[in-house]
Amino acid sequence: MAGKVTDAMAYMAINAMCVNSIGMTPREAAEAADEWFREHDRQISESAWEEGHRQGESDRKVPLYRTSNPYRKPSRPPES
């Protein structure tokens, strides 16, 4: 039976990759891993919020008041 990958294991793998493959310092690697997890969690939250909002509209058969997804990243204007 395959083992379960935990957040700690993923964090250590990202950290080791950054140090060994990219040449970051351990502190830089820890910051990169933290940023990766923050962005990952934001994407999951954004998706879950959208799914819940769509399901709520579907269940009610009446459009819900449209609010903006608090987890969505603001779109950046195109660079010139």
N, C-alpha and C positions, 0 to 999 in steps of 0.2 A: 504494500500500500504506500502510495506517495505521501510525503509529509506536507504539512500546511506551511505556506510561506507567510510569515508574520510581517507586520510593519517594521519591526526591529531588523529582521533579516534583509528586507528591501532597503532600508536605510543604510545598513552596513555595506550592502552590495554597491549602492550608488556612491557611497563615500569612498570605498576601495577603488572603484572604477575611476573616479575623479583624481585620486591620488596617484594610482599606478599607471593609468593610461594617458591621462591628460597632463599630469605633472603639477596638480594643484597642491597647495599646502593643506595639511589636515583641517585647518580653520576654514579655508576657502571651500574645501570639499564639504564640510559640515553645513556651511551656508548654502551651497548649491543643492545639497540634499534637502535642506529645509525648504528652499524655494520650490523644488520639484514637488514635494509633498503638498505645499500650500496650493500650487496650481492644480495638481491632481484633485485635491479635495474640492477646489472651487468648481472645476469642470463637472465633477459628480453632482455637486449641489445644484449647479445650473441646470443640468439635465433632469434631475429629480423634480426641481421646481416646475420646469416646463411640462413634464409629464403629468404632474399633479394638477396643474392648472388646466391642461387640455382635458384630463379626465373629469375634472369638476364641471367644465362646460358641457361635456358630453352627457354626464349624468343629469344635469339640470335641464337640458334641452333649451336653455336660454343662455346667451352669452354672459359670462361674468364680466364685471367691471375689469377692464384691462389695466393691469398695473405692470410696471416694468419689473423684469426679473432682477432681484437684488444681487444675484450671483453672476450676472452677465458682465463681462469685461466691456468697458466703454470702447466703442470702435474708434480707432485712430484715423485721423484724416490722412489721405494719401500724401506721401512725401514728394516734394517737388524736385 
